[in-house]
Amino acid sequence: MKKVEMTIDGMMCGMCEAHIKDAIRKKFPEAKKMTANHTTGEASFILEQDMPLAMVKHDLKAELDPMGYKLLDVQEVDTPKKKGLFGFGKK
């Protein structure tokens, strides 16, 4: 499971955030926990399947460019493993 974080230029309002989330859903229907923030120009989502970052970036760019948004950066971050309800004391 990987978290994809990206920086996007062109988001100006809440509706832009909705457009970004719709574009992510269209390209990656299995995406979870999507966020988009027009104030910071950042968006993120979690992918269950392992995909090469170059492919994710290409697909996102192909979807966002025609909409008028510019994909500036895409990074992949490992998601922390869940330890369960009482896992906070375990190492």
CNS distance restraints for C-alpha pairs under 8 A (distance, minus, plus):
assign (resid   1 and name CA) (resid  46 and name CA) 6.99 0.50 0.50
assign (resid   1 and name CA) (resid  47 and name CA) 5.77 0.50 0.50
assign (resid   1 and name CA) (resid  48 and name CA) 4.51 0.50 0.50
assign (resid   1 and name CA) (resid  49 and name CA) 6.20 0.50 0.50
assign (resid   1 and name CA) (resid  50 and name CA) 6.68 0.50 0.50
assign (resid   1 and name CA) (resid  78 and name CA) 7.19 0.50 0.50
assign (resid   1 and name CA) (resid  79 and name CA) 6.64 0.50 0.50
assign (resid   2 and name CA) (resid  46 and name CA) 5.70 0.50 0.50
assign (resid   2 and name CA) (resid  47 and name CA) 5.40 0.50 0.50
assign (resid   2 and name CA) (resid  48 and name CA) 6.63 0.50 0.50
assign (resid   2 and name CA) (resid  49 and name CA) 7.73 0.50 0.50
assign (resid   2 and name CA) (resid  50 and name CA) 7.05 0.50 0.50
assign (resid   2 and name CA) (resid  76 and name CA) 6.43 0.50 0.50
assign (resid   2 and name CA) (resid  77 and name CA) 6.00 0.50 0.50
assign (resid   2 and name CA) (resid  78 and name CA) 5.23 0.50 0.50
assign (resid   2 and name CA) (resid  79 and name CA) 5.87 0.50 0.50
assign (resid   3 and name CA) (resid  44 and name CA) 6.99 0.50 0.50
assign (resid   3 and name CA) (resid  45 and name CA) 5.76 0.50 0.50
assign (resid   3 and name CA) (resid  46 and name CA) 4.32 0.50 0.50
assign (resid   3 and name CA) (resid  47 and name CA) 6.29 0.50 0.50
assign (resid   3 and name CA) (resid  76 and name CA) 5.73 0.50 0.50
assign (resid   3 and name CA) (resid  77 and name CA) 5.06 0.50 0.50
assign (resid   3 and name CA) (resid  78 and name CA) 6.11 0.50 0.50
assign (resid   3 and name CA) (resid  79 and name CA) 6.06 0.50 0.50
assign (resid   4 and name CA) (resid  44 and name CA) 5.41 0.50 0.50
assign (resid   4 and name CA) (resid  45 and name CA) 5.44 0.50 0.50
assign (resid   4 and name CA) (resid  46 and name CA) 6.05 0.50 0.50
assign (resid   4 and name CA) (resid  47 and name CA) 7.41 0.50 0.50
assign (resid   4 and name CA) (resid  74 and name CA) 6.92 0.50 0.50
assign (resid   4 and name CA) (resid  75 and name CA) 5.76 0.50 0.50
assign (resid   4 and name CA) (resid  76 and name CA) 4.69 0.50 0.50
assign (resid   4 and name CA) (resid  77 and name CA) 6.27 0.50 0.50
assign (resid   5 and name CA) (resid  42 and name CA) 7.32 0.50 0.50
assign (resid   5 and name CA) (resid  43 and name CA) 5.97 0.50 0.50
assign (resid   5 and name CA) (resid  44 and name CA) 4.35 0.50 0.50
assign (resid   5 and name CA) (resid  45 and name CA) 6.83 0.50 0.50
assign (resid   5 and name CA) (resid  74 and name CA) 5.77 0.50 0.50
assign (resid   5 and name CA) (resid  75 and name CA) 5.20 0.50 0.50
assign (resid   5 and name CA) (resid  76 and name CA) 6.30 0.50 0.50
assign (resid   5 and name CA) (resid  77 and name CA) 7.35 0.50 0.50
assign (resid   6 and name CA) (resid  42 and name CA) 5.71 0.50 0.50
assign (resid   6 and name CA) (resid  43 and name CA) 5.38 0.50 0.50
assign (resid   6 and name CA) (resid  44 and name CA) 6.09 0.50 0.50
assign (resid   6 and name CA) (resid  71 and name CA) 7.38 0.50 0.50
assign (resid   6 and name CA) (resid  72 and name CA) 7.36 0.50 0.50
assign (resid   6 and name CA) (resid  73 and name CA) 5.32 0.50 0.50
assign (resid   6 and name CA) (resid  74 and name CA) 4.31 0.50 0.50
assign (resid   6 and name CA) (resid  75 and name CA) 6.19 0.50 0.50
assign (resid   7 and name CA) (resid  41 and name CA) 5.68 0.50 0.50
assign (resid   7 and name CA) (resid  42 and name CA) 4.57 0.50 0.50
assign (resid   7 and name CA) (resid  43 and name CA) 6.47 0.50 0.50
assign (resid   7 and name CA) (resid  71 and name CA) 6.26 0.50 0.50
assign (resid   7 and name CA) (resid  72 and name CA) 5.35 0.50 0.50
assign (resid   7 and name CA) (resid  73 and name CA) 5.08 0.50 0.50
assign (resid   7 and name CA) (resid  74 and name CA) 6.63 0.50 0.50
assign (resid   8 and name CA) (resid  41 and name CA) 5.24 0.50 0.50
assign (resid   8 and name CA) (resid  42 and name CA) 5.93 0.50 0.50
assign (resid   8 and name CA) (resid  43 and name CA) 7.38 0.50 0.50
assign (resid   8 and name CA) (resid  69 and name CA) 6.63 0.50 0.50
assign (resid   8 and name CA) (resid  70 and name CA) 5.59 0.50 0.50
assign (resid   8 and name CA) (resid  71 and name CA) 4.67 0.50 0.50
assign (resid   8 and name CA) (resid  72 and name CA) 5.50 0.50 0.50
assign (resid   8 and name CA) (resid  73 and name CA) 7.27 0.50 0.50
assign (resid   9 and name CA) (resid  41 and name CA) 6.14 0.50 0.50
assign (resid   9 and name CA) (resid  69 and name CA) 5.81 0.50 0.50
assign (resid   9 and name CA) (resid  70 and name CA) 4.96 0.50 0.50
assign (resid   9 and name CA) (resid  71 and name CA) 6.44 0.50 0.50
assign (resid   9 and name CA) (resid  72 and name CA) 6.76 0.50 0.50
assign (resid  10 and name CA) (resid  41 and name CA) 7.72 0.50 0.50
assign (resid  10 and name CA) (resid  68 and name CA) 7.02 0.50 0.50
assign (resid  10 and name CA) (resid  69 and name CA) 4.99 0.50 0.50
assign (resid  10 and name CA) (resid  70 and name CA) 6.49 0.50 0.50
assign (resid  11 and name CA) (resid  16 and name CA) 5.24 0.50 0.50
assign (resid  11 and name CA) (resid  17 and name CA) 6.71 0.50 0.50
assign (resid  11 and name CA) (resid  37 and name CA) 7.93 0.50 0.50
assign (resid  11 and name CA) (resid  38 and name CA) 4.90 0.50 0.50
assign (resid  11 and name CA) (resid  39 and name CA) 7.88 0.50 0.50
assign (resid  11 and name CA) (resid  41 and name CA) 6.30 0.50 0.50
assign (resid  11 and name CA) (resid  69 and name CA) 7.02 0.50 0.50
assign (resid  12 and name CA) (resid  16 and name CA) 6.22 0.50 0.50
assign (resid  12 and name CA) (resid  38 and name CA) 5.55 0.50 0.50
assign (resid  12 and name CA) (resid  39 and name CA) 7.48 0.50 0.50
assign (resid  13 and name CA) (resid  17 and name CA) 6.69 0.50 0.50
assign (resid  13 and name CA) (resid  38 and name CA) 5.76 0.50 0.50
assign (resid  13 and name CA) (resid  39 and name CA) 7.96 0.50 0.50
assign (resid  14 and name CA) (resid  18 and name CA) 6.48 0.50 0.50
assign (resid  14 and name CA) (resid  37 and name CA) 7.86 0.50 0.50
assign (resid  14 and name CA) (resid  38 and name CA) 6.80 0.50 0.50
assign (resid  15 and name CA) (resid  19 and name CA) 6.31 0.50 0.50
assign (resid  16 and name CA) (resid  20 and name CA) 6.27 0.50 0.50
assign (resid  16 and name CA) (resid  38 and name CA) 7.15 0.50 0.50
assign (resid  17 and name CA) (resid  21 and name CA) 6.32 0.50 0.50
assign (resid  17 and name CA) (resid  36 and name CA) 5.17 0.50 0.50
assign (resid  17 and name CA) (resid  37 and name CA) 6.21 0.50 0.50
assign (resid  17 and name CA) (resid  38 and name CA) 6.22 0.50 0.50
assign (resid  18 and name CA) (resid  22 and name CA) 6.11 0.50 0.50
assign (resid  18 and name CA) (resid  36 and name CA) 7.73 0.50 0.50
assign (resid  19 and name CA) (resid  23 and name CA) 6.17 0.50 0.50
assign (resid  20 and name CA) (resid  24 and name CA) 6.30 0.50 0.50
assign (resid  20 and name CA) (resid  36 and name CA) 6.94 0.50 0.50
assign (resid  20 and name CA) (resid  43 and name CA) 7.95 0.50 0.50
assign (resid  20 and name CA) (resid  64 and name CA) 7.53 0.50 0.50
assign (resid  21 and name CA) (resid  25 and name CA) 6.19 0.50 0.50
assign (resid  21 and name CA) (resid  34 and name CA) 6.58 0.50 0.50
assign (resid  21 and name CA) (resid  35 and name CA) 7.23 0.50 0.50
assign (resid  21 and name CA) (resid  36 and name CA) 6.89 0.50 0.50
assign (resid  22 and name CA) (resid  26 and name CA) 6.11 0.50 0.50
assign (resid  23 and name CA) (resid  27 and name CA) 6.35 0.50 0.50
assign (resid  23 and name CA) (resid  60 and name CA) 7.75 0.50 0.50
assign (resid  23 and name CA) (resid  63 and name CA) 6.31 0.50 0.50
assign (resid  23 and name CA) (resid  64 and name CA) 6.98 0.50 0.50
assign (resid  24 and name CA) (resid  28 and name CA) 5.70 0.50 0.50
assign (resid  24 and name CA) (resid  29 and name CA) 7.55 0.50 0.50
assign (resid  24 and name CA) (resid  31 and name CA) 7.43 0.50 0.50
assign (resid  24 and name CA) (resid  60 and name CA) 7.17 0.50 0.50
assign (resid  25 and name CA) (resid  29 and name CA) 4.77 0.50 0.50
assign (resid  25 and name CA) (resid  30 and name CA) 7.54 0.50 0.50
assign (resid  25 and name CA) (resid  31 and name CA) 6.58 0.50 0.50
assign (resid  27 and name CA) (resid  59 and name CA) 6.81 0.50 0.50
assign (resid  27 and name CA) (resid  60 and name CA) 7.23 0.50 0.50
assign (resid  27 and name CA) (resid  63 and name CA) 7.51 0.50 0.50
assign (resid  30 and name CA) (resid  47 and name CA) 6.78 0.50 0.50
assign (resid  30 and name CA) (resid  48 and name CA) 7.23 0.50 0.50
assign (resid  31 and name CA) (resid  45 and name CA) 6.19 0.50 0.50
assign (resid  31 and name CA) (resid  46 and name CA) 5.56 0.50 0.50
assign (resid  31 and name CA) (resid  47 and name CA) 5.11 0.50 0.50
assign (resid  31 and name CA) (resid  48 and name CA) 7.29 0.50 0.50
assign (resid  32 and name CA) (resid  45 and name CA) 5.81 0.50 0.50
assign (resid  32 and name CA) (resid  46 and name CA) 5.08 0.50 0.50
assign (resid  32 and name CA) (resid  47 and name CA) 6.62 0.50 0.50
assign (resid  33 and name CA) (resid  44 and name CA) 7.81 0.50 0.50
assign (resid  33 and name CA) (resid  45 and name CA) 5.38 0.50 0.50
assign (resid  33 and name CA) (resid  46 and name CA) 6.07 0.50 0.50
assign (resid  34 and name CA) (resid  43 and name CA) 7.35 0.50 0.50
assign (resid  34 and name CA) (resid  44 and name CA) 5.63 0.50 0.50
assign (resid  34 and name CA) (resid  45 and name CA) 4.28 0.50 0.50
assign (resid  34 and name CA) (resid  46 and name CA) 7.09 0.50 0.50
assign (resid  35 and name CA) (resid  43 and name CA) 5.25 0.50 0.50
assign (resid  35 and name CA) (resid  44 and name CA) 5.22 0.50 0.50
assign (resid  35 and name CA) (resid  45 and name CA) 6.40 0.50 0.50
assign (resid  36 and name CA) (resid  41 and name CA) 7.59 0.50 0.50
assign (resid  36 and name CA) (resid  42 and name CA) 5.87 0.50 0.50
assign (resid  36 and name CA) (resid  43 and name CA) 4.05 0.50 0.50
assign (resid  36 and name CA) (resid  44 and name CA) 6.56 0.50 0.50
assign (resid  37 and name CA) (resid  41 and name CA) 5.72 0.50 0.50
assign (resid  37 and name CA) (resid  42 and name CA) 5.47 0.50 0.50
assign (resid  37 and name CA) (resid  43 and name CA) 6.18 0.50 0.50
assign (resid  38 and name CA) (resid  42 and name CA) 6.94 0.50 0.50
assign (resid  51 and name CA) (resid  55 and name CA) 6.90 0.50 0.50
assign (resid  51 and name CA) (resid  56 and name CA) 6.87 0.50 0.50
assign (resid  52 and name CA) (resid  56 and name CA) 6.56 0.50 0.50
assign (resid  53 and name CA) (resid  57 and name CA) 6.07 0.50 0.50
assign (resid  53 and name CA) (resid  74 and name CA) 7.87 0.50 0.50
assign (resid  53 and name CA) (resid  75 and name CA) 7.55 0.50 0.50
assign (resid  53 and name CA) (resid  76 and name CA) 6.93 0.50 0.50
assign (resid  54 and name CA) (resid  58 and name CA) 6.08 0.50 0.50
assign (resid  55 and name CA) (resid  59 and name CA) 6.13 0.50 0.50
assign (resid  56 and name CA) (resid  60 and name CA) 6.13 0.50 0.50
assign (resid  57 and name CA) (resid  61 and name CA) 6.00 0.50 0.50
assign (resid  57 and name CA) (resid  74 and name CA) 6.38 0.50 0.50
assign (resid  58 and name CA) (resid  62 and name CA) 6.09 0.50 0.50
assign (resid  59 and name CA) (resid  63 and name CA) 6.33 0.50 0.50
assign (resid  60 and name CA) (resid  64 and name CA) 6.03 0.50 0.50
assign (resid  60 and name CA) (resid  71 and name CA) 7.68 0.50 0.50
assign (resid  61 and name CA) (resid  65 and name CA) 5.72 0.50 0.50
assign (resid  61 and name CA) (resid  70 and name CA) 7.53 0.50 0.50
assign (resid  61 and name CA) (resid  71 and name CA) 6.00 0.50 0.50
assign (resid  62 and name CA) (resid  66 and name CA) 7.30 0.50 0.50
assign (resid  63 and name CA) (resid  67 and name CA) 7.26 0.50 0.50
assign (resid  64 and name CA) (resid  68 and name CA) 6.63 0.50 0.50
assign (resid  64 and name CA) (resid  69 and name CA) 5.35 0.50 0.50
assign (resid  64 and name CA) (resid  70 and name CA) 6.73 0.50 0.50
assign (resid  64 and name CA) (resid  71 and name CA) 7.14 0.50 0.50
assign (resid  65 and name CA) (resid  69 and name CA) 5.40 0.50 0.50
assign (resid  65 and name CA) (resid  70 and name CA) 5.89 0.50 0.50
assign (resid  65 and name CA) (resid  71 and name CA) 7.56 0.50 0.50
assign (resid  82 and name CA) (resid  87 and name CA) 7.90 0.50 0.50
assign (resid  83 and name CA) (resid  87 and name CA) 4.47 0.50 0.50
assign (resid  83 and name CA) (resid  88 and name CA) 6.99 0.50 0.50
assign (resid  83 and name CA) (resid  90 and name CA) 7.85 0.50 0.50
assign (resid  84 and name CA) (resid  88 and name CA) 7.97 0.50 0.50
assign (resid  86 and name CA) (resid  90 and name CA) 7.97 0.50 0.50
